């Protein structure tokens, strides 16, 4: 199906499976990201395109693009494959599964999406479990004659600013905690020259990426083998993505330097009224001063007072020991499986049971691995 065929009054969908097709889609995709129905940071062209480009050999993809009147109005990313279960495409850089949908007539976009996937089970990962998208998704599934099942449900830390950063700081921590944070920063400042820095539009991007990669490689992610420096595809995709984000004004970077040396670095994305925290790394040699916490506080001040956002997603794992104690708001997320029209309830139940079984086996294997790793260290 080509653009001419789907450029009718009602939205139509086409499937793209090569990078050449995706690259041609890029301008329209970027324009779609400027006015989405709901924020979809992980599906922005600047973020997802580099990941697709550098992971496609290892993780084949298919992009379902929904068009209306020659205008791109929906982007959905899936793993390649023609089975009756459609799985969301993810990479190590994925942090949200909310698809990118246009502000105008979002219900029609979902209707076209479900019609294109008729007769299949759709697995979406890390989507909001409440709010505008969740409500619209549930109604669209019902209207399409399908059903939806939650596979997993969790929460992660978020920031919903109210007032100024000073007001947030005063209301978020008790007097003892506020005093401790100020004491740690003052002590570190007494040891040497302390700087809190923010990337500004027009500044070179690569030095900030280099600092982040180097710090991350020195820490626990480097030892575990999950740092950017240990995955060439992830490192290149990340660097390409932050350059694209910088060009469109969506990139954020914060740094704490001690005697001219970075001891904490973190990236972020801001689009419209929402933000997402990105990669963070800190020098473990300065752990007693909590440089990671200090950096989060610096970033929080900028996100509230400069960017004036209504929501910032930490993109952290559930119950993260650091961010959960700093950002007290929460975002509810879930993985779901959707039965579309044309798929029998029996087949859907079988697919649902198989997916639940697969997840249970994976969780058991992960628990055993962690136990063995702890024993080997002790």
Beta strands, then each sheet from edge to edge (+ up, - down):
strand 1: 12-16
strand 2: 61-68
strand 3: 71-79
strand 4: 85-87
strand 5: 100-101
strand 6: 121-128
strand 7: 147-159
strand 8: 194-198
strand 9: 251-258
strand 10: 261-271
strand 11: 274-282
strand 12: 311-313
strand 13: 329-339
sheet 1: 1+ 2- 3+ 5-
sheet 2: 4+ 6+ 13- 7+ 12- 11- 10+ 9- 8+
end
